[in-house]
């Protein structure tokens, strides 16, 4: 009887750990990084996430005005093995994991541009609106260890007015494999002259309309930044996320009359329901 009881106990323990192992496998994200949203829970096929976030951020690049803004959150995703195709708000793209350490991401994204009335104080009056444009975003991350504790990141934004590049190092906190927890990234940002003047340059016509001096920026170092991301499952379907971002501009950017602050910052929090 004791042997039978012992056998049943062993079978029960094995069953429990098998269920735990199965649950972990099922919840494994494409990569365990909170900044790379994955609503598939490790399964091939369609996945949907829908939610809302609240952002407190600079009114525009270089602004010293801040305000709250509601933004939709979530994505429609389709996963096949180590590939995910997604539509997220204003971006349509693909990301894929290769050799367990390389993550590639290609997306076509929409940039809303800048409008004069983005400044409640009228600091943009006479500068006109910058055009809305479609951009191509190319990104890769390379894990420096097997569990994505440290990684290198590179990103290029092109296809609109000018080009921007970002390069940095990231670190992940915690040991979850489902894409929750938190991470931090330290990056340096570079741009060409066309991209620099799109946001911070002042041409002759704008100078005549505003009285601000003409400003023509050259390309090179733009800023350094730090970005923190948090993600947590409240239940099987509800997820909370948050982000804090700080970007400190170079002296060239700070010298533009448009830059009324030497930094840009953003804090956001939101909830997503996963179907």
Backbone bond lengths (Angstrom), bond angles and torsions (degrees), N, CA, C in turn:
res aa  C-N    CA-C-N  psi(-1)  N-CA   C-N-CA  omega(-1)  CA-C   N-CA-C  phi
1 X - - - 1.455 - - 1.535 110.57 -
2 X 1.359 114.22 -41.22 1.460 118.40 179.16 1.524 110.70 -65.02
3 X 1.365 116.00 -38.65 1.460 119.15 178.61 1.520 111.00 -64.19
4 X 1.344 116.14 -40.71 1.456 120.64 178.69 1.522 110.61 -63.88
5 X 1.358 116.02 -42.89 1.463 120.16 179.07 1.527 110.65 -63.33
6 X 1.345 115.06 -41.75 1.460 118.91 178.83 1.519 111.90 -63.97
7 X 1.352 115.88 -40.56 1.456 120.03 178.51 1.521 111.64 -63.58
8 X 1.349 116.06 -42.43 1.461 120.24 178.30 1.532 111.21 -63.23
9 X 1.357 115.75 -38.37 1.459 119.73 179.29 1.530 110.94 -64.82
10 X 1.343 115.74 -43.51 1.469 119.99 178.94 1.517 110.40 -61.98
11 X 1.357 116.48 -43.31 1.453 120.81 179.70 1.520 110.72 -63.12
12 X 1.341 116.57 -38.66 1.463 121.09 179.40 1.527 110.84 -64.57
13 X 1.370 115.78 -45.23 1.465 119.81 -179.65 1.519 110.79 -63.63
14 X 1.347 115.49 -42.77 1.456 119.08 178.30 1.527 111.47 -61.62
15 X 1.328 115.41 -39.12 1.460 120.16 179.37 1.511 111.53 -64.71
16 X 1.352 116.66 -41.85 1.461 120.57 179.23 1.516 110.84 -62.27
17 X 1.353 116.12 -47.98 1.458 118.78 -179.05 1.519 111.96 -68.08
18 X 1.313 117.49 -30.66 1.460 120.14 175.65 1.515 110.44 -64.60
19 X 1.364 117.34 -41.34 1.452 121.28 178.31 1.521 111.39 -65.31
20 X 1.356 115.16 -40.11 1.460 119.10 178.42 1.518 110.37 -63.90
21 X 1.350 115.87 -45.03 1.451 120.24 178.81 1.513 111.08 -61.69
22 X 1.333 116.88 -41.46 1.461 120.91 178.99 1.516 111.00 -63.35
23 X 1.361 115.60 -42.35 1.464 119.63 -179.70 1.522 110.75 -63.59
24 X 1.378 116.41 -40.30 1.451 119.20 179.33 1.516 111.43 -65.18
25 X 1.350 115.90 -42.18 1.453 119.21 178.51 1.524 110.78 -63.00
26 X 1.324 115.63 -40.17 1.452 120.15 -177.16 1.520 110.91 -67.80
27 X 1.347 116.85 -30.74 1.452 121.32 -176.38 1.523 113.04 -90.70
28 X 1.336 117.78 -0.37 1.451 119.90 -176.17 1.525 111.28 -66.01
29 X 1.334 115.56 125.27 1.463 120.74 178.53 1.526 109.70 -82.67
30 X 1.320 115.76 165.60 1.468 120.29 178.66 1.516 109.83 -54.38
31 X 1.315 117.42 -47.89 1.466 124.05 167.45 1.527 106.13 -137.43
32 X 1.329 118.55 145.61 1.470 120.45 -172.86 1.521 113.57 -81.89
33 X 1.335 117.52 47.00 1.459 121.17 -177.17 1.521 110.04 -110.69
34 X 1.322 118.46 125.49 1.474 121.48 -179.38 1.519 114.17 -59.49
35 X 1.332 118.28 -26.87 1.457 120.64 -178.89 1.527 112.52 -78.63
36 X 1.326 117.78 -11.33 1.464 122.18 178.32 1.526 107.34 -107.12
37 X 1.328 117.28 92.92 1.460 119.43 -174.18 1.531 110.73 -68.60
38 X 1.333 114.86 136.24 1.462 122.84 -179.55 1.519 106.97 -142.21
39 X 1.332 116.11 106.73 1.461 121.23 -177.67 1.524 112.61 -95.81
40 X 1.336 117.98 5.79 1.469 121.54 -175.02 1.525 113.02 -79.36
41 X 1.345 118.15 -17.07 1.457 123.23 -177.51 1.524 112.26 53.57
42 X 1.325 115.57 35.68 1.450 121.05 175.96 1.503 115.22 84.15
43 X 1.331 118.21 2.21 1.462 121.35 -175.71 1.522 111.24 -103.43
44 X 1.328 116.32 143.49 1.453 120.71 172.67 1.520 110.22 -72.08
45 X 1.322 116.20 153.68 1.463 120.96 178.73 1.512 112.12 110.15
46 X 1.339 115.23 -163.39 1.456 122.15 -175.03 1.520 112.08 -80.87
47 X 1.334 115.58 147.05 1.465 122.32 173.40 1.525 108.10 -144.31
48 X 1.325 115.63 143.05 1.468 120.88 -176.67 1.525 109.58 -131.33
49 X 1.309 116.37 135.52 1.454 122.32 172.40 1.508 109.56 -133.07
50 X 1.322 116.94 132.81 1.460 120.96 -177.84 1.521 109.00 -137.34
51 X 1.332 116.46 130.32 1.454 118.94 -178.64 1.519 112.49 -164.02
52 X 1.325 114.55 -164.70 1.463 121.63 -176.39 1.515 109.42 -145.86
53 X 1.328 115.14 138.92 1.450 120.70 177.07 1.518 111.25 -124.14
54 X 1.327 115.88 153.83 1.465 122.64 176.07 1.525 107.86 -116.67
55 X 1.326 116.53 124.64 1.456 121.84 -178.68 1.530 110.83 -112.95
56 X 1.308 114.94 138.98 1.464 121.15 169.24 1.519 105.44 -115.98
57 X 1.335 116.87 113.61 1.452 119.29 -168.00 1.522 111.92 -150.10
58 X 1.341 114.32 169.49 1.459 120.87 173.90 1.518 109.33 -62.74
59 X 1.343 116.63 143.57 1.455 120.81 -176.86 1.525 111.46 -65.31
60 X 1.328 117.22 -31.79 1.465 123.35 176.99 1.520 106.54 -162.36
61 X 1.312 117.76 171.06 1.459 120.65 -178.66 1.521 110.89 -62.37
62 X 1.321 116.93 123.27 1.452 121.96 -179.49 1.510 114.40 89.31
63 X 1.318 118.15 1.65 1.467 121.49 -176.51 1.528 111.64 -79.13
64 X 1.341 114.93 148.97 1.464 119.82 170.47 1.527 111.02 -102.82
65 X 1.342 115.87 10.66 1.460 121.87 175.00 1.530 109.19 -100.13
66 X 1.321 116.12 141.14 1.459 121.30 179.91 1.523 109.48 -127.63
67 X 1.330 114.96 155.00 1.453 118.97 178.69 1.512 111.42 -164.08
68 X 1.342 115.00 167.11 1.461 122.15 178.69 1.525 109.65 -92.82
69 X 1.325 115.59 146.66 1.456 120.97 177.39 1.534 108.78 -149.58
70 X 1.329 115.42 135.44 1.470 120.80 176.52 1.519 108.96 -89.43
71 X 1.334 116.09 137.50 1.451 121.42 -179.25 1.523 109.52 -134.35
72 X 1.335 118.11 138.45 1.470 119.46 173.42 1.520 110.46 -65.67
73 X 1.320 116.32 153.31 1.465 121.48 -179.38 1.525 108.95 -135.89
74 X 1.322 115.55 160.93 1.461 120.35 178.85 1.510 112.26 110.86
75 X 1.329 116.47 -172.06 1.457 121.14 -177.12 1.520 109.58 -168.55
76 X 1.321 114.10 161.33 1.464 122.04 167.14 1.520 106.41 -104.98
77 X 1.321 117.27 125.90 1.456 121.11 -175.12 1.528 110.87 -130.09
78 X 1.322 115.30 149.76 1.457 121.75 172.38 1.513 108.03 -132.90
79 X 1.335 115.51 121.24 1.465 120.35 -175.28 1.524 111.46 -111.18
80 X 1.327 113.95 139.84 1.459 121.81 172.02 1.519 107.33 -138.61
81 X 1.329 116.56 99.81 1.458 120.54 -178.27 1.510 111.96 63.33
82 X 1.319 116.31 -118.16 1.465 122.00 -177.50 1.523 112.42 -97.74
83 X 1.332 117.13 22.01 1.459 121.88 178.54 1.526 110.11 -126.15
84 X 1.321 115.76 136.95 1.464 121.80 175.54 1.533 108.46 -130.42
85 X 1.320 115.84 125.08 1.456 122.43 170.98 1.528 107.83 -100.71
86 X 1.329 117.21 138.46 1.459 118.52 -171.62 1.520 112.30 -145.07
87 X 1.326 113.43 153.78 1.465 122.53 169.06 1.520 106.36 -126.92
88 X 1.319 116.75 115.12 1.463 121.50 -175.15 1.516 109.18 -131.01
89 X 1.316 116.22 99.59 1.457 120.64 176.28 1.512 112.62 62.36
90 X 1.335 116.27 -99.36 1.455 121.41 -176.23 1.524 111.33 -112.55
91 X 1.342 117.32 26.07 1.461 120.91 -179.26 1.526 110.28 -139.32
92 X 1.324 115.49 139.22 1.460 123.18 175.25 1.518 106.86 -124.16
93 X 1.340 116.88 123.48 1.449 116.20 -173.25 1.510 115.39 -159.87
94 X 1.324 113.35 -175.23 1.471 124.29 177.88 1.511 109.14 -136.32
95 X 1.306 116.46 142.23 1.459 121.12 170.04 1.522 108.86 -134.75
96 X 1.311 115.57 145.70 1.449 119.71 -177.64 1.515 111.85 -145.95
97 X 1.334 115.56 147.04 1.461 122.95 178.67 1.527 108.51 -101.86
98 X 1.316 117.18 129.86 1.449 121.58 -179.47 1.528 109.78 -129.84
99 X 1.337 115.35 134.55 1.467 122.34 177.65 1.527 111.83 55.88
100 X 1.339 117.24 26.51 1.468 124.86 176.05 1.526 114.71 66.70
101 X 1.322 118.65 -13.44 1.462 120.61 -175.59 1.521 114.02 -121.63
102 X 1.319 117.28 -14.19 1.461 120.91 -179.08 1.523 110.09 -105.36
103 X 1.325 116.98 124.04 1.461 122.03 173.15 1.522 108.02 -114.51
104 X 1.326 115.73 122.09 1.460 121.55 178.21 1.524 109.11 -111.48
105 X 1.322 115.64 143.01 1.466 121.33 -179.06 1.527 108.71 -142.22
106 X 1.329 115.61 125.34 1.463 121.90 178.08 1.525 107.52 -127.22
107 X 1.332 117.21 128.33 1.466 120.40 -177.23 1.521 110.56 -144.92
108 X 1.306 114.42 147.17 1.465 122.17 168.94 1.525 106.45 -102.07
109 X 1.319 116.96 118.70 1.465 121.80 -172.77 1.526 110.41 -123.30
110 X 1.315 114.81 157.40 1.466 122.36 -178.57 1.525 109.65 -109.84
111 X 1.313 116.04 127.80 1.464 122.50 178.08 1.520 108.66 -106.58
112 X 1.335 117.27 121.66 1.460 121.90 -175.82 1.523 113.23 -72.40
113 X 1.334 117.66 -15.64 1.458 119.67 -178.82 1.529 111.55 78.73
114 X 1.332 115.19 -162.88 1.462 121.59 -177.72 1.520 109.42 -128.94
115 X 1.325 116.52 139.23 1.459 121.75 178.59 1.523 109.78 -115.64
116 X 1.329 115.82 152.48 1.461 120.07 -179.71 1.522 112.46 -57.41
117 X 1.343 116.45 -37.78 1.458 118.80 -176.30 1.530 112.85 -80.50
118 X 1.346 117.64 7.82 1.470 119.27 171.45 1.527 110.89 -64.51
119 X 1.320 116.15 -23.40 1.464 121.13 177.07 1.521 109.90 -99.49
120 X 1.317 116.66 115.60 1.465 120.65 177.09 1.524 111.78 -68.30
121 X 1.323 116.91 -23.70 1.463 121.48 -178.32 1.525 112.16 -88.07
122 X 1.323 117.02 -3.05 1.462 119.78 177.90 1.515 114.58 81.79
123 X 1.336 117.84 16.72 1.458 120.09 -177.32 1.536 112.78 -68.80
124 X 1.330 117.74 -17.53 1.463 121.00 -179.14 1.533 112.34 -100.55
125 X 1.321 117.37 0.57 1.472 120.68 -178.21 1.530 110.48 -59.52
126 X 1.315 115.61 130.25 1.458 121.53 179.02 1.509 113.93 92.58
127 X 1.342 117.48 -12.36 1.459 120.22 179.95 1.530 111.92 -84.51
128 X 1.345 116.25 -16.62 1.455 119.27 -177.73 1.520 111.61 77.79
129 X 1.312 115.34 172.84 1.463 121.23 178.96 1.527 109.68 -93.81
130 X 1.326 116.53 138.32 1.461 119.28 172.52 1.523 108.24 -80.18
131 X 1.311 116.04 147.43 1.454 120.65 -172.33 1.526 112.00 -71.93
132 X 1.336 114.26 145.14 1.457 119.71 169.26 1.526 108.08 -70.19
133 X 1.318 116.92 144.72 1.454 119.58 -176.84 1.512 112.01 -151.88
134 X 1.329 114.44 158.79 1.456 121.61 176.35 1.516 109.04 -101.46
135 X 1.324 116.51 133.31 1.453 121.76 -176.06 1.528 110.48 -122.02
136 X 1.310 114.77 153.39 1.463 121.83 172.63 1.522 107.83 -103.11
137 X 1.335 116.44 124.81 1.459 121.68 -178.37 1.522 108.60 -113.53
138 X 1.327 116.34 120.06 1.463 123.28 178.91 1.520 108.16 -114.75
139 X 1.326 116.75 126.59 1.458 119.78 -176.75 1.522 110.46 -140.19
140 X 1.316 115.45 145.31 1.455 120.64 173.71 1.525 109.38 -141.72
141 X 1.315 115.01 147.00 1.468 121.57 172.91 1.523 108.27 -129.51
142 X 1.315 115.20 140.97 1.460 120.66 178.39 1.527 109.07 -124.03
143 X 1.344 116.02 119.04 1.463 120.74 -179.07 1.522 110.14 -75.52
144 X 1.328 116.62 133.10 1.449 122.07 179.61 1.522 112.44 -88.15
145 X 1.342 116.95 -5.10 1.462 121.59 175.68 1.526 108.49 -146.33
146 X 1.324 116.63 175.64 1.465 120.64 -172.84 1.514 113.78 -71.91
147 X 1.318 118.80 -27.21 1.466 120.50 -174.56 1.530 113.19 -106.68
148 X 1.328 117.32 19.86 1.458 122.49 177.38 1.530 111.89 55.63
149 X 1.329 115.01 44.09 1.469 119.61 174.36 1.525 110.45 -78.14
150 X 1.335 115.88 -40.79 1.467 122.19 176.50 1.524 108.13 -127.05
151 X 1.339 116.17 148.63 1.456 119.35 176.58 1.523 110.62 -155.45
152 X 1.317 114.67 159.95 1.460 122.88 171.01 1.519 108.18 -100.95
153 X 1.329 116.79 144.75 1.454 120.61 -179.47 1.525 109.68 -131.43
154 X 1.320 115.48 141.24 1.454 121.83 174.81 1.514 109.53 -138.98
155 X 1.326 117.39 141.12 1.461 121.80 -179.29 1.521 109.63 -144.27
156 X 1.324 115.68 139.79 1.457 122.40 176.14 1.526 108.13 -126.87
157 X 1.325 116.57 130.55 1.467 122.70 175.65 1.518 106.92 -115.40
158 X 1.336 115.88 122.86 1.455 120.53 -176.21 1.522 109.47 -147.16
159 X 1.323 116.22 177.10 1.458 120.03 176.12 1.507 113.96 98.45
160 X 1.321 118.20 -18.01 1.456 121.34 177.04 1.517 108.88 -101.59
161 X 1.321 116.93 -133.03 1.469 121.61 175.02 1.515 108.38 -92.00
162 X 1.313 116.47 99.20 1.444 120.58 177.15 1.511 113.49 88.84
163 X 1.336 113.83 -176.33 1.459 121.24 -175.78 1.524 110.38 -133.81
164 X 1.331 114.53 145.16 1.461 121.65 178.71 1.520 109.06 -131.52
165 X 1.325 116.65 139.65 1.451 122.07 177.52 1.516 111.45 -127.89
166 X 1.321 115.75 144.88 1.466 122.20 -178.41 1.521 108.16 -133.45
167 X 1.326 116.40 135.69 1.460 121.27 -179.64 1.528 108.34 -141.31
168 X 1.344 116.39 137.45 1.453 117.25 -177.73 1.511 114.22 -170.50
169 X 1.315 114.50 -169.24 1.459 124.52 -176.66 1.514 109.18 -130.45
170 X 1.343 116.94 138.28 1.459 121.15 -179.69 1.517 112.42 -123.56
171 X 1.336 115.28 158.51 1.473 122.42 177.53 1.515 108.93 -139.82
172 X 1.345 115.74 136.13 1.463 121.25 -179.98 1.529 110.30 -107.79
173 X 1.346 116.02 133.68 1.455 122.30 175.18 1.536 109.17 -93.50
174 X 1.318 117.15 152.57 1.460 120.66 176.37 1.518 112.50 81.53
175 X 1.340 115.53 178.10 1.454 121.10 -175.00 1.525 112.44 -127.37
176 X 1.325 118.62 12.23 1.453 121.16 -179.23 1.524 110.83 -67.23
177 X 1.326 115.13 148.59 1.460 121.14 178.07 1.521 112.22 -107.78
178 X 1.331 117.42 -0.33 1.464 121.17 -174.42 1.525 113.21 -96.11
179 X 1.317 117.38 12.90 1.464 120.43 178.72 1.507 114.41 84.21
180 X 1.327 118.28 9.67 1.459 121.01 176.76 1.525 109.71 -100.50
181 X 1.330 115.68 178.08 1.451 120.42 -174.96 1.515 109.99 103.49
182 X 1.320 116.79 -146.87 1.455 119.99 -178.33 1.519 110.19 -148.09
183 X 1.324 114.81 160.50 1.464 121.47 179.61 1.515 108.95 -149.24
184 X 1.321 114.94 162.55 1.453 120.90 178.04 1.526 108.82 -137.47
185 X 1.331 116.49 142.43 1.458 122.71 179.28 1.522 110.03 -127.84
186 X 1.327 116.61 137.09 1.457 123.33 172.82 1.527 106.98 -114.80
187 X 1.322 117.68 125.28 1.466 120.28 -172.34 1.517 111.42 -136.50
188 X 1.326 114.03 155.23 1.452 122.71 167.86 1.519 108.47 -114.04
189 X 1.332 117.44 140.66 1.454 122.17 -174.29 1.533 109.67 -121.20
190 X 1.339 116.30 136.55 1.451 123.07 -179.29 1.533 109.18 -129.85
191 X 1.307 116.97 151.50 1.461 120.60 177.71 1.517 110.20 -147.21
192 X 1.351 115.81 160.65 1.456 119.13 173.91 1.525 108.97 -88.28
193 X 1.334 116.72 175.57 1.465 120.61 -174.16 1.528 111.80 -64.75
194 X 1.332 117.34 -35.78 1.458 120.04 -179.23 1.523 110.93 -63.43
195 X 1.331 116.51 -44.52 1.462 120.13 179.24 1.528 110.53 -66.96
196 X 1.326 116.54 -39.54 1.468 120.61 -179.96 1.525 110.96 -61.48
197 X 1.320 117.43 -44.67 1.459 120.69 -176.69 1.518 112.58 -75.99
198 X 1.334 117.05 -21.18 1.458 119.64 175.72 1.527 110.73 -59.50
199 X 1.313 116.85 -40.08 1.459 119.82 -177.53 1.512 114.94 -98.30
200 X 1.354 117.13 -27.60 1.459 119.05 -170.34 1.526 114.23 -130.66
201 X 1.322 118.09 -0.66 1.453 120.07 179.28 1.522 112.24 -86.88
202 X 1.329 116.40 157.67 1.466 122.92 177.31 1.528 107.40 -132.17
203 X 1.336 116.32 116.10 1.459 119.29 -179.94 1.537 110.42 -87.17
204 X 1.337 116.01 -178.92 1.467 120.93 -174.92 1.527 111.70 -62.88
205 X 1.322 116.77 -41.45 1.462 120.22 -179.50 1.527 111.20 -65.40
206 X 1.318 117.00 -42.27 1.466 120.76 178.48 1.526 110.56 -67.26
207 X 1.314 116.47 -37.05 1.466 120.46 179.24 1.531 110.56 -63.50
208 X 1.348 116.00 -42.10 1.469 119.88 179.35 1.516 111.69 -65.80
209 X 1.338 117.19 -33.44 1.463 121.24 -177.64 1.518 112.73 -79.35
210 X 1.325 117.14 -26.09 1.467 119.81 -173.60 1.521 113.95 -112.65
211 X 1.318 117.11 -21.29 1.454 120.17 -174.39 1.514 112.57 83.68
212 X 1.316 117.86 1.12 1.460 122.22 177.82 1.521 109.47 -81.02
213 X 1.326 117.73 148.48 1.471 119.65 -179.13 1.529 111.16 -67.87
214 X 1.337 115.43 146.87 1.466 119.03 174.30 1.530 109.21 -59.38
215 X 1.310 114.76 138.75 1.468 120.51 -177.49 1.516 108.99 -135.80
216 X 1.331 115.09 120.00 1.464 120.67 178.59 1.526 108.16 -124.49
217 X 1.311 115.91 111.52 1.458 121.33 -175.14 1.520 110.81 -93.89
218 X 1.313 115.79 149.36 1.460 121.77 174.70 1.523 109.37 -96.41
219 X 1.303 116.48 166.31 1.456 120.26 178.71 1.518 111.80 -79.30
220 X 1.318 116.11 173.55 1.459 121.48 179.57 1.514 111.60 134.16
221 X 1.323 115.31 -147.60 1.464 120.47 -177.39 1.524 110.71 -68.90
222 X 1.306 116.83 129.44 1.464 122.19 -178.22 1.526 112.08 -101.94
223 X 1.343 117.09 -48.51 1.467 120.08 -173.02 1.522 110.19 -170.14
224 X 1.320 114.50 167.68 1.468 119.70 164.55 1.519 107.18 -121.65
225 X 1.313 115.96 150.54 1.459 118.90 -174.75 1.510 113.25 -143.94
226 X 1.315 114.71 163.84 1.454 122.94 174.88 1.526 107.74 -134.49
227 X 1.325 116.17 135.89 1.462 121.76 -175.00 1.520 108.74 -135.28
228 X 1.336 116.61 127.76 1.468 122.33 179.04 1.525 109.05 -118.60
229 X 1.332 116.99 131.56 1.461 122.44 -178.47 1.525 109.84 -126.29
230 X 1.340 115.61 139.31 1.468 122.14 179.54 1.524 108.77 -132.17
231 X 1.344 116.18 141.69 1.464 121.31 178.34 1.530 108.76 -149.30
232 X 1.348 116.48 137.98 1.470 120.24 -176.02 1.530 109.88 -151.96
233 X 1.343 116.07 137.65 1.458 121.22 175.75 1.534 109.81 -84.92
234 X 1.319 116.86 118.14 1.462 121.59 174.38 1.523 111.23 -78.74
235 X 1.332 115.50 -28.31 1.459 122.83 177.09 1.520 106.93 -158.36
236 X 1.327 117.22 -170.80 1.457 119.90 179.55 1.526 112.06 -62.44
237 X 1.321 116.86 -27.34 1.455 120.28 -174.50 1.520 115.04 -114.17
238 X 1.336 117.03 -23.76 1.461 119.70 -175.34 1.527 110.85 -101.19
239 X 1.323 114.53 134.82 1.452 121.55 -179.35 1.530 109.39 -130.52
240 X 1.326 116.10 138.71 1.460 121.21 173.94 1.519 108.14 -110.15
241 X 1.339 116.28 143.43 1.457 120.09 179.97 1.531 109.24 -140.08
242 X 1.299 114.92 157.26 1.457 120.40 177.67 1.519 110.45 -153.85
243 X 1.329 115.25 157.51 1.464 120.31 179.95 1.517 109.29 -150.68
244 X 1.323 115.22 143.96 1.466 121.91 172.98 1.523 107.64 -132.53
245 X 1.321 116.09 131.91 1.467 121.25 -175.25 1.530 109.63 -133.79
246 X 1.320 115.25 137.37 1.475 121.21 174.92 1.517 108.26 -134.75
247 X 1.336 117.05 128.70 1.460 122.54 178.27 1.526 108.61 -127.37
248 X 1.329 116.06 122.96 1.469 121.06 -178.68 1.525 108.55 -105.69
249 X 1.342 116.16 121.64 1.452 121.43 -173.12 1.526 112.01 -77.84
250 X 1.345 114.26 153.70 1.458 121.17 175.10 1.530 110.22 -70.71
251 X 1.315 116.31 168.43 1.460 120.47 -179.03 1.529 111.53 -63.93
252 X 1.346 118.16 -32.30 1.465 120.56 178.08 1.527 110.78 -62.89
253 X 1.327 116.69 -44.31 1.462 120.78 179.14 1.523 110.15 -66.80
254 X 1.325 117.13 -42.85 1.457 120.82 -179.78 1.523 111.70 -61.68
255 X 1.338 116.57 -25.74 1.455 120.10 -179.93 1.520 114.02 -76.62
256 X 1.323 118.03 -10.10 1.464 120.32 178.15 1.526 110.21 -75.35
257 X 1.357 118.20 138.75 1.466 120.15 176.74 1.525 113.07 -62.38
258 X 1.327 117.79 -19.73 1.471 120.79 178.97 1.520 110.82 -73.23
259 X 1.324 116.75 -30.31 1.462 121.31 -178.44 1.527 109.59 -82.33
260 X 1.295 115.93 97.33 1.460 121.30 179.09 1.529 111.30 -88.12
261 X 1.326 116.61 -3.80 1.451 122.71 176.48 1.524 107.55 -138.92
262 X 1.320 116.80 153.80 1.464 119.41 179.79 1.526 112.44 -91.25
263 X 1.345 116.23 10.54 1.462 118.86 179.41 1.528 109.79 -151.23
264 X 1.325 114.63 165.65 1.455 122.85 170.87 1.524 107.51 -126.75
265 X 1.323 117.69 141.88 1.462 120.91 -176.94 1.523 110.57 -142.19
266 X 1.323 114.83 155.59 1.464 120.96 -179.82 1.524 109.63 -154.85
267 X 1.317 115.92 138.36 1.465 122.55 172.83 1.522 107.24 -131.25
268 X 1.326 116.94 132.17 1.463 119.77 -178.83 1.525 110.57 -140.67
269 X 1.336 114.69 154.26 1.460 121.90 175.80 1.524 107.66 -148.10
270 X 1.324 116.76 148.55 1.459 118.66 -178.86 1.518 112.36 -167.91
271 X 1.326 114.66 176.34 1.454 122.15 -179.67 1.517 109.25 -129.43
272 X 1.322 115.76 146.26 1.463 122.29 178.41 1.535 109.08 -131.72
273 X 1.327 116.19 134.35 1.459 121.08 172.71 1.525 107.87 -100.94
274 X 1.332 116.39 126.02 1.458 122.30 -178.69 1.511 109.77 -101.95
275 X 1.316 116.12 119.51 1.465 121.28 -175.62 1.530 110.57 -81.54
